[in-house]
Amino acid sequence: MEDWVVENLFNGNRELQIQAATQLSKLSSKQRHRLAETGVIPPLISMLQSQDFEAIEASLLALLGLAFGSERNKIRIVKSGIIPVLLELLQSESEELIELSMAAMLILSSCKPNKSIIASAGAIQLLLQILNDVNNSLCSIQARVDAIATLQNLSTCHQTIPLIASSGAIYTLLQLIHGYEKSSELTEKAISLLESIIFSSEDLVSETVRIAGAIRIIVEAMEEGSPQCKEHAVGILLHICQSCRDKYRGLILMEGVMPGLLQLSVDGTWGAKNMARDLLFLLRDCSDYASTSKQSRHELMEQIMQAIDADGEKVDGTTLRLVQEMINKLNI
């Protein structure tokens, strides 16, 4: 069977090539890896350029099968020139081909040697363009999730973060976080990528805060998102406040952050709880952050309540309970 697949990928007519690519997808992992050694990747990439939907689909599925679980094959596929072809397919008029092409881009971008090649080919700009085009009905939610995940993969190569940021990623991600359901996978991945970008540079903290409504959007994600989304959101707010407390403390408080922060400090993930408590201390009207451990529980509660009052929030029994629970957990 393996010999038949190789023979028809190289020398078969259209129908036989499609059958061979389809059969390749069904083979075991060990068989697929053996086939990669025979040089089947270039003819599969040639099929992607055929303008034939059935041939392109069969080839993409075969290439996904070859790439899955094999760093060597991921490198081979990229070295064989697939990235420019995938970028063309991502602009096609087929939702299915866009989704398959995005899945291929995601898998290939997970391999370290491929990251700079993919970034230099113009993938970052195209991925952000796709994410910006909210009216593109051909781009499914899954394709958008994979696009963000691909950018996240590329961002782990430190040299690509400035390119991602300079291409307008911060604004795009904020709009996605604002526009989609806060508990969705897309929002979770978007705020995770935003956190990675912001943490890479103090200049990018300033750029984020300058965007109208940015802190409000992050606060909403902290209040309404999934547990992981909330953790990323409070991490961003804490980092912003830590970068320049005098400049950003008031901006964060103005967005009514205190009730959600108190809730998170009690029932968030382990990481979210710790970051929420750190941010609560930074937001207090106290210039000496290091003096926290010396403050009485009564004084700390009073300052947190004053901050909530300043937000215009009504201090009810639930809020009082949250404050008390948070303080009781501090062991001070």
C-alpha positions in Angstrom: 0.0 0.0 0.0 2.8 2.4 0.8 4.5 1.8 -2.5 1.1 2.4 -4.3 0.7 5.7 -2.5 4.2 6.9 -3.4 3.8 5.8 -7.0 0.5 7.6 -7.5 1.4 10.8 -5.7 4.4 11.1 -8.1 3.0 9.7 -11.3 -0.7 9.3 -11.0 -3.4 11.3 -12.7 -5.7 13.7 -10.8 -8.0 10.9 -9.5 -5.2 8.6 -8.5 -3.3 11.4 -6.7 -6.4 12.3 -4.7 -6.9 8.6 -3.8 -3.3 8.3 -2.8 -3.4 11.4 -0.6 -6.6 10.2 1.0 -5.1 6.8 1.7 -2.0 8.4 3.2 -4.3 10.1 5.7 -5.6 6.8 6.8 -2.3 5.1 7.4 -0.7 4.6 10.8 1.6 7.1 12.3 4.6 4.8 11.6 3.6 4.3 8.0 3.1 8.1 7.4 6.6 8.8 8.8 8.1 6.2 6.6 6.4 7.8 3.6 7.8 11.2 4.5 11.2 9.7 4.0 10.4 8.9 0.4 9.8 12.5 -0.5 6.0 12.6 -0.8 5.8 16.1 0.7 6.6 18.1 -2.5 4.0 16.4 -4.7 1.4 17.0 -1.9 2.3 20.7 -1.9 2.0 20.8 -5.7 -1.6 19.5 -5.3 -2.3 22.5 -3.1 -1.7 24.7 -6.1 -4.0 22.8 -8.4 -7.1 25.1 -8.0 -9.0 21.8 -7.6 -11.0 21.7 -4.3 -11.0 18.0 -3.9 -7.2 17.7 -4.6 -6.4 20.6 -2.2 -8.6 19.1 0.6 -7.0 15.6 0.2 -3.5 17.1 0.2 -4.1 19.3 3.3 -5.5 16.4 5.2 -2.5 14.2 4.2 0.0 17.0 5.2 -1.8 17.4 8.5 -1.3 13.7 9.1 2.4 13.9 8.2 2.9 16.9 10.5 1.1 15.6 13.5 3.5 14.3 16.1 6.6 14.8 14.0 8.9 17.9 14.4 11.0 16.6 11.5 8.1 16.5 9.2 6.9 19.9 10.2 10.3 21.3 9.3 10.3 19.4 6.0 6.9 20.7 5.0 7.9 24.3 5.7 11.2 23.9 3.9 9.3 22.5 0.9 7.6 25.9 0.5 4.1 25.4 1.9 3.8 28.8 3.8 3.2 31.1 0.7 0.7 28.5 -0.6 -1.2 28.4 2.8 -1.3 32.2 2.9 -3.1 32.1 -0.5 -5.5 29.4 0.6 -6.4 31.5 3.7 -7.7 34.1 1.3 -9.9 31.6 -0.6 -13.6 31.6 -0.9 -14.0 28.3 0.9 -14.8 28.1 4.6 -13.6 24.5 4.7 -10.2 25.2 3.0 -9.7 28.2 5.2 -10.3 26.1 8.3 -8.0 23.3 7.1 -5.3 25.8 6.1 -5.5 27.5 9.4 -5.1 24.2 11.2 -2.0 23.4 9.1 -0.6 26.9 10.0 -1.2 26.2 13.7 0.5 22.9 13.7 3.5 24.1 11.6 3.9 27.2 13.8 4.4 25.0 16.9 7.8 23.9 15.7 10.6 26.3 16.8 12.6 26.4 13.6 9.5 27.3 11.6 8.5 30.3 13.6 10.7 32.9 12.0 10.1 31.6 8.5 6.3 31.8 9.0 6.6 35.3 10.5 8.9 36.6 7.7 6.5 35.3 5.0 3.8 37.9 6.1 1.7 35.5 8.1 1.3 37.8 11.1 -0.2 40.6 9.1 -2.6 38.2 7.3 -3.7 36.5 10.4 -4.5 39.9 12.1 -6.3 41.0 8.9 -8.5 37.9 9.1 -9.2 38.5 12.8 -10.1 42.2 12.1 -12.6 41.3 9.4 -15.5 40.5 11.7 -17.9 40.4 8.7 -16.0 37.6 7.0 -18.6 34.8 7.2 -16.1 32.4 5.5 -13.9 32.4 8.6 -15.4 30.2 11.2 -15.0 30.6 15.0 -12.6 27.6 15.0 -10.4 29.3 12.3 -10.3 32.5 14.3 -9.3 30.5 17.5 -6.6 28.7 15.5 -5.4 32.1 14.1 -4.9 33.5 17.6 -3.2 30.2 18.7 -0.9 30.5 15.8 0.0 34.1 16.8 0.6 32.8 20.3 3.0 30.1 18.9 4.8 32.8 17.0 5.0 35.1 20.0 7.2 32.5 21.8 10.0 33.5 19.4 11.0 36.7 21.1 12.0 38.5 17.9 8.5 38.2 16.5 6.7 40.0 19.4 7.6 43.5 18.1 6.3 42.6 14.7 3.1 41.2 16.2 2.6 44.4 18.2 3.5 46.8 15.4 0.9 45.1 13.2 -1.9 46.3 15.5 -2.4 43.1 17.5 -3.2 44.9 20.8 -6.2 46.8 19.3 -7.4 43.7 17.4 -7.2 41.5 20.5 -9.0 44.0 22.7 -11.8 44.2 20.1 -12.1 40.5 20.0 -12.2 40.3 23.8 -14.9 43.0 23.9 -17.0 41.5 21.1 -17.1 37.8 21.9 -18.6 35.9 24.8 -16.2 36.4 27.7 -16.3 32.7 28.7 -15.5 31.5 25.1 -12.3 29.8 24.0 -11.7 32.6 21.6 -11.7 35.2 24.3 -9.5 33.1 26.5 -6.9 32.7 23.8 -7.1 36.3 22.9 -6.5 37.6 26.4 -3.7 35.0 26.9 -1.9 36.4 23.8 -2.6 40.0 24.9 -0.9 39.2 28.3 2.2 37.7 26.5 2.5 40.9 24.3 2.0 43.3 27.2 4.5 41.5 29.4 7.2 41.7 26.8 7.7 45.5 27.0 6.9 48.5 29.2 6.3 50.5 26.0 3.5 48.1 25.1 1.9 48.6 28.5 1.7 52.3 27.7 0.4 51.6 24.2 -2.4 49.3 25.6 -3.5 51.9 28.2 -3.7 54.6 25.5 -6.3 52.7 23.6 -9.7 54.0 24.5 -11.7 51.6 26.7 -8.8 49.1 27.1 -8.8 48.9 30.9 -12.6 48.6 30.9 -12.5 45.7 28.5 -9.9 43.9 30.6 -11.9 44.5 33.8 -15.0 43.0 32.1 -13.0 39.9 31.1 -11.9 39.6 34.7 -15.5 39.8 35.9 -17.2 37.7 33.3 -14.6 35.3 31.7 -13.8 31.7 32.3 -11.4 30.9 35.3 -8.4 31.0 33.0 -9.6 34.2 31.3 -10.0 35.9 34.7 -6.5 34.8 35.6 -5.0 36.3 32.5 -7.1 39.5 32.9 -6.1 40.2 36.5 -2.5 39.4 35.6 -2.6 42.1 33.0 -4.2 44.6 35.4 -1.6 43.8 38.0 1.3 44.2 35.5 -0.1 47.6 34.4 -0.4 48.8 37.9 3.1 47.5 38.9 4.6 49.2 35.8 3.6 52.7 37.1 1.3 52.7 40.2 1.1 56.5 40.3 0.0 56.7 36.7 -2.4 53.8 36.4 -3.9 53.2 39.8 -6.6 55.8 39.4 -7.4 54.6 35.8 -8.0 51.1 37.1 -10.1 52.2 40.0 -12.2 54.4 37.8 -13.4 51.2 36.0 -15.1 49.8 39.1 -12.7 47.0 39.5 -13.0 46.5 43.3 -16.0 44.1 43.6 -14.8 41.8 40.9 -11.3 41.8 42.3 -12.6 40.9 45.8 -14.6 38.1 44.3 -11.6 36.8 42.5 -9.4 37.0 45.6 -11.8 34.5 47.2 -12.9 32.1 44.6 -10.5 32.5 41.6 -7.8 30.0 40.6 -4.8 29.8 42.8 -2.8 32.2 40.6 -5.8 34.6 40.2 -6.3 34.7 43.9 -2.7 35.7 44.6 -2.6 38.3 41.8 -6.0 39.7 42.9 -4.8 40.2 46.4 -1.5 41.8 45.2 -3.6 44.2 43.0 -5.9 45.0 45.9 -3.0 46.2 48.0 -1.6 48.2 45.1 -4.9 49.9 44.6 -5.2 51.0 48.3 -4.7 54.7 49.1 -1.3 53.9 50.7 2.1 55.0 49.3 4.0 52.3 51.1 3.2 49.0 49.5 5.7 47.2 51.7 3.8 48.2 54.8 0.9 45.8 54.0 1.9 43.2 56.6 2.1 45.9 59.4 -1.5 47.1 58.8 -4.3 46.0 61.0 -7.2 44.1 59.5 -9.6 46.9 60.4 -7.5 49.6 58.6 -7.2 47.3 55.6 -10.9 46.7 55.4 -11.6 50.4 55.8 -9.3 51.3 52.9 -10.8 48.7 50.6 -14.3 49.9 51.4 -13.3 53.4 50.7 -12.0 52.3 47.3 -15.3 50.6 46.6 -17.3 53.7 47.6 -15.1 55.7 45.3 -16.2 53.4 42.5 -19.8 54.3 43.2 -20.6 50.7 44.2 -23.0 50.0 47.0 -21.3 48.2 49.9 -23.7 45.4 50.7 -23.5 42.3 52.9 -22.0 40.2 50.2 -19.2 42.7 49.6 -18.5 42.8 53.3 -18.3 39.1 53.5 -15.9 39.0 50.5 -13.7 41.6 52.1 -13.6 39.7 55.4 -12.9 36.4 53.7 -10.1 37.9 51.6 -8.5 39.5 54.7 -8.9 36.3 56.8 -6.9 34.4 54.1 -3.9 36.8 54.4 -2.8 35.5 57.8 -1.7 39.0 59.0 
